Structure formats: C-alpha cells, structure tokens
C-alpha cells in the first residue's frame, strides 16, 4: 500500500514507480518455461560490463525456476567500432578491457543454442547526485521518514532515472523517474524505501541515468508488481529491449552513490 500511495502522489509531477529488487530481477510471465532471460549492464564507473543469462524451467503447473546459462557467446559493441567478447566468470559474463563513454550507443549480442538476441542502449550524459536529504511524508496510513535524492535535471528534455535504495543492506527498492513536467528543475520527490527507515538507519542510494527503453522496462515491471500484489494477473511481460523473444533488459547507464544516516 505504501508504494501505491507514493506513486499516486508522485504522478502529479514526476512519474515514480517502485518494486523490490535484489541481484536478479524477478520477471512475471504467463508461461515462463523455456524463456531466455538476459540482464545486462554497462556503466561509466570503470567496472566490467556484466550480463546474467538464465532460462526458466517449469517444475509444476504453478511454479518455475531459473537455471544459469554458461555456454552463451556474448559480445558488446559500441558505435565507434570497439567490441569485446565477454568471459563467463562466477555466473556472470564480464568484460575485461572494454571501455564505456557517455553518449555512446552500445549493442549487446547474445547467442544461445543457435538463437541470437540483440539489444541496444545509449548511455546518457552524467547527472550529478548532489545530496540525499531526510524528509517526512504521509504514506496513506501515517507519517513516515523518507529520503529525497537532490539533483538538478538538465535543461534538455527526455531524461530518465533509476534509483536503487538500500536500507541497512536490505534488498534494493527500485524507483524510476522521468522529467515530464519537471524538466530542468531540482528533484523534490522521495524514493521508495523498504522497510521504512527509522533513526540511525543507514540508507544508500544509487542513482542511474538511463535511456527510455530501460525506463519503460522498469516502469512496466513495477506496474506488474503492484498489480500482482493486488491479485491482478498481468496479460503481458515487461517490454524488453532485446529482440527475438528474450525477456530482460540491457542498460548502458551512468551511476553515482550517496549515503545518509537517519536522524
């Protein structure tokens, strides 16, 4: 209920949606059996690009599980002619020497069992996370402590953001924002937190600047999560930027992290 109420308030200005997230994104589907799920990330922080590939296997009429795919061929390319084949290391495909740059367009190609899947993502320009402040807001049941990432949206329109929020190392909550109606302004909207922070809690926020297809994916994923929590069965999967029927996403994004201790 908390997240739904926040969304209703935030939709009057920024578009805000949230869903629980850990290392692996849980993707609701009708029949997950045999589906390839690809989760790829390329960042501007100097860390390796990493890709997780799994396939769903139905273990009953109502349950499915995911198994890791270790025999894929994964290649990343940019629009400047650079490329690298990723290595499979501890459950992830990773780059070793590949360098990223803001504004470049990246294509991830995955070949599994003779099937090829492609996704393209443009890494946006870096937006500084200036600060994280504590606030209080009404969540529909009462007043709770919230945290607000302070950043100034660029004057150019079409900016999209994803926030991962960790309270005392709990699994991340994801919030996505766009600048519709708030272009060029300073953000005042709190991000979703779970559990609600209290005094002396440590809250870590990672801010990512993302492109529109990745925003659409996580926006749809959060809508699915809200609907599923209310007992509504969604008729479709989140819109992947991969072709050939693969689920998941490929995101080339900037990243910056700030920490606050709740007072």
N, C-alpha and C positions, 0 to 999 in steps of 0.2 A: 504493500500500500504506500509506503514511504516514497518509493521511486516513481510510482504513478503520479502521486501528488506533485512531486518536483517537476515532472515532465509537463503537467498541465500548467503550472505557473510559468515555467521557462518558455513554453511555446508562445507566450505573448511577446517574447523578444527573441532570444536565441533558441535554436532548436536543440533540445537537450534530451538525451535518452541514455539509459544505462542498463548493464547486465553484468552478472558475475562472470569473472574470467580468471583462469589460472594459466598454467603453461600451455595447455591445449584448449582451443575453443570448442565448445560443445555445439554442434550444428544440428538443429532439429530437422528431421526429414520424415516423409511418409514411410518409404521403404528404403532403409539405408544399405541393404545388402548389396555388396559389390561396388559401392561408390568409392571413388578415389577422392580423398580429402587432402588438399595442399594448403599449408600455411607458410607463406614466405615473407621474410622481412629483410629489407636493405636500409641501413641507417647512415647518418652522416657523422657518427661518433668514432669512426675508426675501427669498430668491431666487425668481425666477419659477417657477411650476409648469411642468413641461416634459413633453412627450409625443412619443414617436417612433412612427411608424406605417410598417410595411413590409408587403409582400406577397411570398410565396415563389413562385418560378418554377422548375419542374423543367427542368434543362438536359441531363440524361441520365437513364438508368434508375436511377442510384445517387446523383446529385448534384443539389442545389438551390442557388439563390442568392436573396438578398432584394433587392428594389428599394424605394426610398423612395416613399411616397405623399404627394404635395404638394397634392392637391385635396380633402382631407377638411375637414369642418366639425367643429370640436372645441369643446365647451362644458363648463365646470366650474361646478358649483353647490354651495352648502352648505345646511345645514338651517335657516339663518337668512334665506333668501331672496336671498342675494347670488349673482351669476353673472357670467361673462365668457366671451366667445368668444376662443379663443387664436389668435395670429398665427403663420404659418409663417415661421420665421427660421433659415436655415442648417441645414436638415434636421430641425429640431425645431419643434413647436408650443409656443408660450410665452405665459404671461400677462404683462400689463403692470401692472395695478393691483390684481389680486385679492389679498386678504389672508387668511391662514390663522390658525387658533386651535386650541389643544389641546382635545380633547373634541368638536369639531365633526365632523359627518358630511359627506363630500364625494361627489358623484356626477359622474363623467366620462362624457360622451356623445359618441360619435364616429359621424359619418355619412360613409360612403364608398360612392359609386356607388349611392345609394339604399338601402343597408343601414345599419341603426343598431345600435350596440353600446353597452351601458351597463355601468358598474361602480361600485360604492360602496365607500368605505373610511372608517373612523373614525380620526382622528388621536389616538393615545393621549396620556396625560399625559407630560410630560417626566421622564426619569430621568437623573440626573447621572452622567457618567463621571468618577469621582474621580481615577483614576490608571491607568497602564499599567505593569506590572512585568515583569521578566525572570525566567524560570524554566527549569528543565531537566526533561525528561520522557523516558520510553522510548517510542519510536515503533514498536517491533516489530523493529527492526534494530539499534538502539543509542540512546544518549542524545543528544538534540538540544536546542538552545535554543528555548524557546517564549516567547510573550508572553501575559500574562493581563490582561484589562480588569477593573479594580476598580470595582465599582458595587454598590449595595445595592438588591436587588429590593424593590419596595413590598409592604406587608402584604396588599394586595388580590391575589387570585389571578388567573391568566389572562394574565399579562404575557408578551409575546413580543419578541424582539430579533433584529436582523440586524446583523452586523459585516462591514465591508469592510476588509481588511487589505492594505496595500501595503508591500512590501519593496524599498527603493531604486527606487521608481517602477515596479516590475514591475506587470503587470496584477493586479487585485484578486483576492484569495481571499475567498469569502463563507462565513460561519458563521452558523447560526441557532440560537438558544437559546430554551427556554421555562422556566417556573418550576415545572414539575411536580416535586413532592418537595423543592423548594428555595425555596418561597415565603417571601419576607421575609428571605432570607439574603444574605450577601456572596458574590459570584461568585469561584470559585477555578479555573475551567476555562479552559485556554488556547484561543485562537482558532487557526484554521488559517492557516498561512503557507506561501508558496511563492515562491521557494525557502526552505529552512530558513535563518533568519538566522544570521549569524556576527558576530564582533567588528567594531565600527564601522559596522555596517549601520544604516540609518535605517528604522524601521518606523512607519508611520502607520496608526492605527485610527480608522475612523468607526463610531460606534455609533448605530443607529436603533432607536427603539421603534416596533413595527409591530403591526397588528391580526392576528387569527387567519387570515383568508383569505390574506393576503400570506405569513404564516409557512407555511401549508400549501403554497402555491405553491413557495416556495424549498426547503422540505423535500423535496417531491416531485421538484423539479428536481435536487437533489443526489443523491437516490436514483437517478434516471435516469443521472446522470453516473457514479456508482460502478458501476452495472450495465453501462453501455456500455463502461467501461474494462475490465471483466472479460469482455467478449464476449457479454453477455446483451442481447437485444433487448427493450426495454420495450414492453408492449402498449398503453400509453396515454400521453397528453401530461400535463404538469403541470396541476393543476386551476385554470384561470383564474377570476378573479372577474368577467370580462366575460361577458355573455350573447351569444346568437345565434352561437355557434361561434367567436368570436375567440380567438386564443391570446394569451398575455401576462398582464399584471397592471396594476393601478392601486393605488399605495401612497401613502396620506397618513400621513406619519411625522415624528417628531422626529429631529434629528440633532445630534451633537456629536463632535468630533475631538480626539484626543490623539496625541502623537509620543514615541517613545523611541529612544535611541541604544544599540545593544547594546554591552555592556562585556565 
